[in-house]
Amino acid sequence: MNLQLTLAWRYLSGRKLRTFLTTLAVVFGVMVIFGMNIILPTILEAFQANIMAAGGIVDVTVTHKSGSGFPTDVTAR
């Protein structure tokens, strides 16, 4: 095990730029994956709500008991 670590350390220390860029790419990739997993459900929920509102499918519809809409002076109150 010690020989393997020594060989790996020599290789990595001999190619510092390659080691740094590889580490940076892995960190950036992990950040992108976690970020998308956090943001994507929120974006999809907002998109679905907008599509439902545009299509007339909403969670709550308030109408007058006669079935028509409210007059505009009632909405000001």
C-alpha positions, -999 to +999 in steps of 0.1 A: +000+000+000+028+024+008+044+018-026+012+026-044+008+059-024+044+068-031+040+062-068+007+082-069+023+111-049+053+113-073+030+113-103+007+140-089+035+162-076+053+159-110+022+172-129+009+200-107-011+218-134-028+186-145-036+177-109-050+211-102-072+212-134-085+177-128-094+185-092-110+218-103-131+200-129-143+174-104-153+201-079-171+221-106-189+190-119-201+181-084-213+217-078-232+216-111-249+183-102-259+194-067-270+228-080-292+214-107-308+189-083-317+218-060-329+242-086-347+219-111-377+209-090-384+246-082-382+255-119-405+227-129-430+236-103-431+272-114-433+262-150-462+239-143-481+266-123-476+291-152-489+266-177-519+257-156-527+294-151-524+301-189-546+272-197-573+283-173-567+254-149-562+270-115-563+258-079-590+283-068-617+300-089-638+326-072-672+334-088-704+351-078-733+328-067-751+336-099-722+320-118-708+351-133-678+371-124-677+399-098-682+435-108-650+456-109-661+478-079-662+447-057-626+438-065-614+471-053-626+462-018 
